[in-house]
């Protein structure tokens, strides 16, 4: 039943039921979000030019021709073993002379440019393309220092699945589909909601830490990408705050309903059980 006019406190019952349905809705949204993360979580680490150390972002890495071509494919100036893409593109202009002769622009690029390019391609660590890029730039661009951060995509996906399931269970227990409301169901809903609230709090703290970290990644991913991630993380923080507020209000509504006697078994002629 979705309403109970005969309950000890109909308004408290309605408020609790309203919050249970709202919790289900947001739980389902988070579950769908977790499903959308599966492909990214299984894709592996992105392609870092220097996967085990730091990058000298200002170091010149080579030259490129905007009409197609790269100095790394010039046998006279390129590496001893040319990248495989050179043979696959025999018509490239790989010298300044040939590039400009065909109307192209010969432009220098840095290790920072290379890093941002490969991170933006969607190529993953361990692939043929990434291995070739790492081999090409290891001597020119890589220096001693901290390696790039590991991906947390799998953790995010699993954590989102868990908290969404907790929210759905909590809401269903006291929803119209949950049957007659009992004190046991109310306690279970409060427990699952409390765990979900704690998880949202942890997510918010981790996101705040991430917001501070991403500001120092301009050289790695570029200013525009940093701004995008900063906006995204602020939205996530607001979302987590909203989820904590929703679940806190839901817990309070359940406690109010319990205090009103809702969920207790009344025995005719006897005490409340």
Secondary structure as the mmCIF struct_conf table of DSSP 4:
data_model
#
loop_
_struct_conf.conf_type_id
_struct_conf.id
_struct_conf.beg_label_comp_id
_struct_conf.beg_label_asym_id
_struct_conf.beg_label_seq_id
_struct_conf.end_label_comp_id
_struct_conf.end_label_asym_id
_struct_conf.end_label_seq_id
TURN_TY1_P TURN_TY1_P1 UNK A 5 UNK A 6
BEND BEND1 UNK A 7 UNK A 7
TURN_TY1_P TURN_TY1_P2 UNK A 8 UNK A 9
HELX_RH_AL_P HELX_RH_AL_P1 UNK A 10 UNK A 36
TURN_TY1_P TURN_TY1_P3 UNK A 37 UNK A 37
HELX_RH_AL_P HELX_RH_AL_P2 UNK A 38 UNK A 42
BEND BEND2 UNK A 43 UNK A 43
STRN STRN1 UNK A 46 UNK A 46
TURN_TY1_P TURN_TY1_P4 UNK A 49 UNK A 52
BEND BEND3 UNK A 53 UNK A 53
STRN STRN2 UNK A 54 UNK A 55
TURN_TY1_P TURN_TY1_P5 UNK A 57 UNK A 58
BEND BEND4 UNK A 59 UNK A 59
STRN STRN3 UNK A 60 UNK A 65
TURN_TY1_P TURN_TY1_P6 UNK A 66 UNK A 67
BEND BEND5 UNK A 68 UNK A 68
STRN STRN4 UNK A 70 UNK A 70
HELX_RH_3T_P HELX_RH_3T_P1 UNK A 71 UNK A 73
TURN_TY1_P TURN_TY1_P7 UNK A 75 UNK A 77
BEND BEND6 UNK A 78 UNK A 78
BEND BEND7 UNK A 80 UNK A 81
HELX_RH_AL_P HELX_RH_AL_P3 UNK A 84 UNK A 88
TURN_TY1_P TURN_TY1_P8 UNK A 90 UNK A 91
BEND BEND8 UNK A 95 UNK A 95
HELX_RH_AL_P HELX_RH_AL_P4 UNK A 96 UNK A 101
TURN_TY1_P TURN_TY1_P9 UNK A 102 UNK A 103
STRN STRN5 UNK A 106 UNK A 110
HELX_RH_AL_P HELX_RH_AL_P5 UNK A 111 UNK A 120
BEND BEND9 UNK A 121 UNK A 121
STRN STRN6 UNK A 124 UNK A 124
TURN_TY1_P TURN_TY1_P10 UNK A 125 UNK A 126
BEND BEND10 UNK A 127 UNK A 127
HELX_RH_AL_P HELX_RH_AL_P6 UNK A 128 UNK A 141
STRN STRN7 UNK A 142 UNK A 143
BEND BEND11 UNK A 144 UNK A 145
HELX_LH_PP_P HELX_LH_PP_P1 UNK A 146 UNK A 151
HELX_RH_AL_P HELX_RH_AL_P7 UNK A 153 UNK A 173
TURN_TY1_P TURN_TY1_P11 UNK A 174 UNK A 174
BEND BEND12 UNK A 175 UNK A 175
HELX_RH_3T_P HELX_RH_3T_P2 UNK A 176 UNK A 178
BEND BEND13 UNK A 180 UNK A 180
HELX_RH_AL_P HELX_RH_AL_P8 UNK A 183 UNK A 214
TURN_TY1_P TURN_TY1_P12 UNK A 215 UNK A 216
HELX_RH_AL_P HELX_RH_AL_P9 UNK A 218 UNK A 221
HELX_RH_AL_P HELX_RH_AL_P10 UNK A 223 UNK A 259
TURN_TY1_P TURN_TY1_P13 UNK A 260 UNK A 263
HELX_LH_PP_P HELX_LH_PP_P2 UNK A 264 UNK A 265
STRN STRN8 UNK A 266 UNK A 266
HELX_LH_PP_P HELX_LH_PP_P3 UNK A 267 UNK A 267
TURN_TY1_P TURN_TY1_P14 UNK A 268 UNK A 269
BEND BEND14 UNK A 270 UNK A 270
STRN STRN9 UNK A 272 UNK A 272
#
